[in-house]
Amino acid sequence: MRLNEVVYTDAEPIEGYGPGFFRIGGKKHAAPVLTGANGTIAWGGYEDADTLLALAGVVDVLFVGTGDDIAHLPAGLRGRLEEAGIGVEVMNSPAACRTYNVLLSEGRRVALALMPVTAGA
């Protein structure tokens, strides 16, 4: 079996999470949070569409982690993101973290917006 070392570009992987926080690139960040090739920043949640729309041309896919359970994005948010050329995938936050890390390790142009979880892993 051949093993390859994973080398991340400018983006940092999700290393863990717990109630109200995510550990990204060795640092603890309060949720909600947005991370990708442009770094990791606090995110204002679903009402903060402008921060997500700024990813147009930078990412191909935005993963949105909706907390402990999968939930729908607010009406209109998905449409605005897709109109800007940003593909959107919605899942619970733990699944979004795992999926983001896999695609990040493949060198894909992805970003991750995360709502808090109530249980750690």
Residue pairs with C-beta under 8 A, 6 or more apart in sequence:
6 105
8 104
8 105
9 37
9 107
10 37
10 38
10 39
11 35
11 36
11 37
11 104
11 110
11 111
12 24
12 25
12 26
12 35
12 40
13 24
13 25
13 100
13 101
13 104
13 105
14 22
14 23
14 24
14 35
14 97
14 100
14 101
14 112
15 23
15 24
15 25
15 26
16 22
16 23
16 120
16 121
17 23
17 31
17 93
17 94
17 97
17 114
17 117
17 120
17 121
18 117
18 119
18 120
18 121
19 116
19 117
19 118
19 119
19 120
20 30
20 31
20 116
20 117
21 28
21 29
21 30
21 31
21 116
22 28
22 29
22 31
22 33
22 35
22 97
22 114
23 29
24 33
24 35
24 40
25 40
27 40
29 35
29 40
29 42
30 42
31 114
31 115
31 116
31 117
32 42
32 43
32 44
32 45
32 113
32 114
32 115
32 116
33 40
33 41
33 42
33 43
33 113
33 114
34 40
34 41
34 42
34 43
34 51
34 52
34 111
34 112
34 113
34 114
35 41
35 111
35 112
35 114
36 55
36 58
36 59
36 110
36 111
36 112
37 58
37 59
37 109
37 111
38 55
38 58
38 111
41 51
43 51
43 52
43 113
43 114
44 51
45 115
46 73
46 74
46 77
49 77
49 80
49 81
52 62
52 77
52 81
52 86
52 113
53 80
53 81
53 84
53 86
55 62
55 84
55 86
55 111
56 84
56 85
56 86
57 85
58 109
58 111
59 86
59 109
59 110
59 111
60 86
60 87
60 108
60 109
60 110
61 86
61 87
61 88
61 89
61 103
61 108
61 109
61 110
61 111
62 81
62 86
62 87
62 88
62 89
62 110
62 111
62 112
62 113
63 89
63 90
63 91
63 96
63 99
63 100
63 110
63 111
63 112
63 113
64 73
64 88
64 89
64 90
64 91
64 96
64 112
64 113
64 114
64 115
65 91
65 92
65 93
65 94
65 95
65 96
65 97
65 112
65 113
65 114
65 115
66 73
66 90
66 91
66 92
66 93
66 96
66 115
67 92
67 93
67 115
67 116
67 117
67 118
68 92
68 93
68 117
68 118
68 119
69 92
70 90
70 91
70 92
70 95
71 90
72 90
73 88
73 90
78 88
78 90
81 88
82 88
89 96
89 99
91 99
93 114
93 115
93 116
93 117
94 117
94 121
96 112
96 114
97 112
97 114
100 110
100 112
103 110
104 110
